[in-house]
């Protein structure tokens, strides 16, 4: 039992007044009161300030109860019982070999936001990823997680907040939603390892309340017969980044991510080629791929190119200069009231090639889509006759799209 009482605190004169077990009430000549704890740490005496003392019976703002629940070690204004409780916690820390001042200030030290933790995670793990994986890790979380989780402290993120963040893309772009869920988990796991949060990253619980994702991985494709009118409609509208990127994707039968990551240094206008590096392709072991550019594709690029662009500059930069959102191209389609996916235009191209270009072997059409050519003989000619066959195919595709 401590020595001090409520009456003793109220009437205490300037000086030091012991409550026992190292806890002291300090009274300044001005009458201000504060708590101090004296402990032994590694054989040395340490004096630790605990906070101001509440004089029993006072009714000013310092004595009023806080409207929020403040953890004990963060409280700066303490009653006698709170001071004794806080002192007991710090004495126990000292006896366990911990630094009581560090323990007092642990919760007060700034914990990173989700955005800051994401950047730290990326910096720590990127050396084990290829360039494409490192870039998409950041861009996917910038586009989908930052708007809702970015400014939240990393120790405060729970399953319900992750679920709400995933809801808009869960059925719209299910593959990306699953990747974002996994990457958020990576960030939170890293945060726990750094001591920034106590709980494991929620996994299964984040999907509670979300609808079932569409089965299969097929994308909704526009029938190729409708594409010339669709392309004409896009060209007639204002040339936004999303519309221009979608046009280039259709002309080249590329994946949306390959268009989003395209840079001016990859374009060889003289030879009408787009040299896509390995890191831009699908899969960690995918080889580089060269796309032939039809007349409409080349005209579009010349329309976009400025005289002062650098080779490393993105053809379609986002608002912050990085990759724009993977939802941008699909939004162009949705704004027209159409139920198709940008990725589905590759399927439209493949159907057209099979039905309208019977003189072109199937492996050539597959290679135009950057799929592995199963025929070893045809693959052996890929750098010579084969690329010319692909040029013939994509030139005809460009002509078809132009009506």
NORTA-V804711 format. One line per field, one symbol per residue. ss: DSSP state (A for helix, B for strand, O for the rest). phi: phi as a letter, one per 20 degrees, with the letter a starting at -180 (. if undefined). burial: + if it has 24 or more other C-alpha atoms within 12 Angstrom, else -. Layout:
ss->???
phi->???
burial->???
//
This chain:
ss->OOOOOAAAAAOOOOBBBBBBOOBBBBBOOOOOBBBBBBBBBOOBBBBBBBBBBOOOOOOOOOOOOOOOOOOAAAOOBBOAAAAAAAAAAAAAAAAOOOOAAAAAAOOOOOOOBAAAAAAAAAAAAAAAOOAAAAAAAAAAAAAAOAAAAOOOBAAAOOAAAAAAAAAAAAOOOAAAAAAAAAAAAAAAAAAAAOOOOOOOOOOAAAAOOOOOOOOOOOOOOOOAAAAAAAAAAAAAOOOOAAAAAAAAAAAAOOOAAAAAOOBAAABBOOOOBBBBOAAAOOOOOOOOBBBBOOAAAAAAAAAAOOOOOOOOOBOOBOOOOOBOOOOAAAAAAAAOOOOOOAAAAAAAAAAAAAAAOOOOOAAAAAAAOOOOOOOAAAAAOAAAAAAAAAAAAAAAAAAAAOO
phi->.fefcgffffdfegpdcedolneceddfgfofdbdcddcdclmdfcdcfdpfeefgnfcfffeffffceeggfefdccfgfffffffffffffffeneefffffegfeffeffffffffffgffdffedeffffffgffffffdeggddgefffedecgfffffffgfdfdfcgffgfffgffffffffffffenebeefffdfffefnefffgfmdfefdfgffefgffffffffegefgffffffffffdlefgffffefcffeedffelcceefgfeefnfdfefbddedfgffffffffefdfdfegefffcfffenefeffeffffgfffemdeedgffffffffffffedcffefgffffffemefefefffffegedgffffffffffffffffen
burial->---+----+--+---++++--++++++----+++++++++-------+++++++++---------------++-+++++++++++++++++--+----+++-++-------++++++++-++---------+++++++++++++++-+++--+++++++-+++++++-++-+++++++++++++++++++++---++--++++--++-----------+-++-+--++-++--++-----++++++++++++++++++++++++-++----++++++-++++------++++++++++-++--+---------+++++---++++++++++++------++++++++++++++---+--+++++++++++++-----+---+---+++++++++++++-+++-
//
